[in-house]
Each structure stands twice: as structure tokens, then as C-alpha cells.
Amino acid sequence: MRVRVDRTQCGCSGYCARLVPSVFHIGDDNVARAIETDVPRSLADAVREAATVCPTGAVVIDDPQGRPER
């Protein structure tokens, strides 16, 4: 699983970074970024939850075939 943050959609809520701080980080500009784009299996459920709770849908999960999952 790969994850990214659509920085143009990020509303700076910080939910993703609070849920999975080893994958997401809030930068000095208050916008989230994925610091670990290849998600370990052990964190997959937490990253899916982060994508689900993101109020703007900025957390995007890409499956191995490249189809986006939101």
C-alpha cells in the first residue's frame, strides 16, 4: 500500500498525524505530508482510518495497481 497527501486539499486538521505519526507529519506550513509513502502492513489499518477521518479527503491511498482508494 502506498499513501500520499493531496496538499491542495489538506485542511490542516492534523488527524492523520495524530493517528499515525510515523507516516504523517504536519509541516511548518501547517499542511500534512506523508513521510512514509510505502506503508508497512502493521500500519495499514491505521492509515486507512486516517484516510477515512480526514475531513477534506486529502489522504489518498493507492493500491498496488495504482487505483486510488479514498
Secondary structure, 3 states (H helix, E strand, C coil): CEEEECCCCCCCCCHHHHHCCCCEEECCCCCEEECCCECCHHHHHHHHHHHHHCCCCCEEEECCCCCEEC
